[in-house]
């Protein structure tokens, strides 16, 4: 096995005689010994605000990247961070462990500190439910449901009288796994 040709490096060879780390340094900086790290840049709230668009309701809507959940997202102090947390910290100081930054305006792109408040996970869940963003539709209200509450009750009665999940599935033209999950309350627990 070939090893990296960089002095005192014992990692496995990747390309051009170097390990992956030294090869990437060579590729990025032209020299495998260069260790360039940008010094962390501290932002001010006004610099963050410059990257936003003001809306009529007072929200400072982030113009930068959003994560997959729609929250404002940026790289800050060498880490990917949710911008509302950065804005809170710049305005109010560090956030204690276990606390979330919640939005009064319910706008995930908003980073206005006056629209933000702290709460634990339970507070976050209660806030979500109070704003109508709680659980998604379940049971027969779900758009993909193959069963309904009445059918589940009938299937469970048949099962208690000795029918097998396979027989019940055939009788109703359903996959056996769907019936088994409903009978064993893996799904349809609310019935």
Backbone torsions as a table, in degrees:
resi	resn	phi	psi	omega
1	UNK	NA	133.5	177.5
2	UNK	-81.5	144.3	176.3
3	UNK	-115.8	167.2	-178.8
4	UNK	-59.5	139.4	-179.2
5	UNK	-85.4	-3.0	177.5
6	UNK	-69.6	136.3	-177.0
7	UNK	-54.8	134.6	177.8
8	UNK	64.2	12.9	175.6
9	UNK	-98.2	128.9	-177.2
10	UNK	-110.8	11.3	-179.3
11	UNK	-72.6	161.3	-179.5
12	UNK	-70.6	146.4	179.4
13	UNK	-62.3	139.0	177.0
14	UNK	-116.6	-58.7	-178.1
15	UNK	-159.0	150.1	177.2
16	UNK	50.3	32.8	176.5
17	UNK	83.9	4.1	-176.9
18	UNK	-120.5	159.4	171.9
19	UNK	-72.6	175.8	-176.9
20	UNK	-60.4	-44.0	-177.3
21	UNK	-62.9	-50.0	-178.2
22	UNK	-69.9	-32.6	176.7
23	UNK	-64.7	-43.3	178.7
24	UNK	-64.4	-37.1	176.5
25	UNK	-64.8	-42.4	177.6
26	UNK	-61.6	-44.7	-178.3
27	UNK	-66.3	-41.3	-176.7
28	UNK	-79.1	-40.7	-170.1
29	UNK	-117.8	-5.8	-179.3
30	UNK	81.4	2.0	-178.0
31	UNK	-149.1	123.9	-177.3
32	UNK	-70.2	-11.2	-178.8
33	UNK	-93.9	-8.1	-177.0
34	UNK	-73.9	131.1	175.5
35	UNK	-120.8	86.4	-179.2
36	UNK	-95.7	119.1	171.7
37	UNK	-125.2	129.9	177.5
38	UNK	-71.2	139.0	175.8
39	UNK	-67.0	137.9	179.3
40	UNK	-60.0	136.6	-179.0
41	UNK	-102.8	120.7	176.7
42	UNK	-84.0	132.9	179.5
43	UNK	-100.0	160.3	170.0
44	UNK	-107.7	164.1	179.3
45	UNK	-62.4	-34.9	179.2
46	UNK	-67.0	-33.4	176.4
47	UNK	-68.6	-37.8	175.3
48	UNK	-65.1	-43.5	-177.7
49	UNK	-62.1	-30.1	179.7
50	UNK	-66.3	-18.5	179.7
51	UNK	-96.7	17.9	-177.3
52	UNK	-122.7	167.9	172.3
53	UNK	-118.2	130.2	179.4
54	UNK	-79.7	136.1	175.7
55	UNK	-107.7	167.9	-176.4
56	UNK	-64.9	-24.5	-179.7
57	UNK	-89.1	9.5	176.9
58	UNK	89.9	-0.5	179.1
59	UNK	-73.0	142.4	171.4
60	UNK	-101.0	95.1	-175.9
61	UNK	-80.6	122.5	-177.7
62	UNK	-65.9	131.2	179.3
63	UNK	-94.5	-6.0	-177.8
64	UNK	-86.5	-154.3	-175.9
65	UNK	-69.0	151.3	173.9
66	UNK	-120.6	145.9	175.5
67	UNK	-81.5	-178.5	-175.3
68	UNK	-65.8	-18.5	177.4
69	UNK	-92.3	-0.7	177.2
70	UNK	91.1	6.5	178.9
71	UNK	-84.8	145.1	175.8
72	UNK	-59.3	137.3	-168.6
73	UNK	-140.5	139.7	177.2
74	UNK	-157.0	165.5	172.6
75	UNK	-93.1	125.6	-177.4
76	UNK	-143.0	126.5	-178.1
77	UNK	54.3	40.3	175.2
78	UNK	80.7	6.9	-179.7
79	UNK	-132.5	151.2	172.0
80	UNK	-76.9	129.0	-174.7
81	UNK	-135.3	151.9	170.8
82	UNK	-77.8	127.0	-169.8
83	UNK	-65.1	-31.7	178.8
84	UNK	-62.7	-33.6	176.1
85	UNK	-68.4	-41.2	178.1
86	UNK	-62.4	-45.6	179.9
87	UNK	-60.2	-43.4	179.0
88	UNK	-61.1	-46.1	-178.1
89	UNK	-64.5	-39.0	178.9
90	UNK	-65.9	-35.3	-178.1
91	UNK	-84.6	-39.6	-169.2
92	UNK	-120.1	-7.5	-178.1
93	UNK	100.2	-176.6	-174.1
94	UNK	-60.8	151.4	178.1
95	UNK	-97.3	128.9	179.6
96	UNK	-64.7	152.2	179.1
97	UNK	-60.1	136.1	177.6
98	UNK	90.5	-1.6	179.7
99	UNK	-101.8	148.3	178.1
100	UNK	-110.3	155.0	171.6
101	UNK	-98.5	120.1	-177.7
102	UNK	-107.5	155.4	-178.7
103	UNK	-105.4	122.9	173.2
104	UNK	-67.2	-35.1	-175.7
105	UNK	-81.9	-10.4	-179.7
106	UNK	60.6	31.2	178.9
107	UNK	-114.3	109.7	-174.4
108	UNK	-64.4	-24.3	180.0
109	UNK	-85.5	-9.9	-176.5
110	UNK	-76.5	134.0	177.3
111	UNK	-123.6	16.7	179.4
112	UNK	-69.0	116.9	-177.3
113	UNK	-57.9	-28.0	179.2
114	UNK	-73.6	-13.6	176.3
115	UNK	-96.0	-0.6	-176.1
116	UNK	-108.7	150.0	172.9
117	UNK	-149.8	159.8	-178.2
118	UNK	-95.7	149.2	174.6
119	UNK	-164.3	159.9	176.7
120	UNK	-81.1	-178.0	-176.5
121	UNK	-61.7	-38.4	178.9
122	UNK	-64.1	-43.2	176.8
123	UNK	-60.8	-40.7	178.7
124	UNK	-61.8	-44.4	179.5
125	UNK	-64.5	-44.2	179.9
126	UNK	-64.4	-39.7	177.9
127	UNK	-62.8	-41.9	179.5
128	UNK	-62.0	-44.9	-179.4
129	UNK	-67.6	-41.6	-179.9
130	UNK	-62.1	-29.7	-179.8
131	UNK	-92.3	9.0	175.4
132	UNK	77.5	21.2	178.4
133	UNK	-111.5	27.8	-177.4
134	UNK	-71.9	-141.7	-177.5
135	UNK	-58.9	146.9	175.7
136	UNK	-77.4	171.5	179.9
137	UNK	-59.4	139.3	176.6
138	UNK	-135.5	170.0	-178.8
139	UNK	67.9	-145.6	-177.1
140	UNK	-69.7	-13.6	176.9
141	UNK	-77.6	-13.2	177.6
142	UNK	-73.7	140.5	-177.8
143	UNK	-70.9	-13.8	-177.8
144	UNK	-110.1	9.1	-176.7
145	UNK	-66.7	133.2	175.2
146	UNK	-97.5	-13.3	-178.1
147	UNK	-118.2	171.6	168.6
148	UNK	-135.7	171.5	-173.8
149	UNK	-59.9	-41.1	-179.3
150	UNK	-63.0	-43.9	-178.7
151	UNK	-64.3	-38.9	178.9
152	UNK	-63.5	-43.3	178.3
153	UNK	-61.2	-44.8	178.7
154	UNK	-61.5	-43.5	-179.2
155	UNK	-64.3	-40.6	180.0
156	UNK	-67.3	-36.1	176.2
157	UNK	-64.9	-44.7	178.8
158	UNK	-61.9	-39.2	179.9
159	UNK	-66.2	-40.2	179.8
160	UNK	-69.0	-22.2	178.3
161	UNK	-90.1	2.7	173.4
162	UNK	113.8	-4.9	177.2
163	UNK	-69.6	149.2	178.4
164	UNK	-91.7	157.6	177.0
165	UNK	-57.1	-35.6	179.4
166	UNK	-64.7	-44.4	178.7
167	UNK	-62.5	-43.6	-179.7
168	UNK	-63.9	-41.7	179.6
169	UNK	-62.7	-44.7	178.7
170	UNK	-62.5	-44.1	-178.0
171	UNK	-58.9	-37.1	-176.1
172	UNK	-102.5	-0.5	179.2
173	UNK	66.8	39.5	-177.4
174	UNK	-118.2	156.8	172.8
175	UNK	-62.7	141.7	-178.6
176	UNK	-60.1	-37.0	-179.2
177	UNK	-64.6	-36.9	178.4
178	UNK	-62.2	-45.2	179.6
179	UNK	-65.7	-45.8	-178.7
180	UNK	-59.1	-45.3	-179.6
181	UNK	-63.5	-38.9	178.9
182	UNK	-68.8	-41.2	-179.5
183	UNK	-65.5	-36.6	-176.9
184	UNK	-95.7	11.9	175.7
185	UNK	59.3	29.8	169.0
186	UNK	-75.3	-31.8	171.7
187	UNK	-126.0	166.7	178.1
188	UNK	57.5	38.7	179.1
189	UNK	-65.6	-26.9	-175.9
190	UNK	-73.5	-8.3	-178.3
191	UNK	-97.0	NA	NA
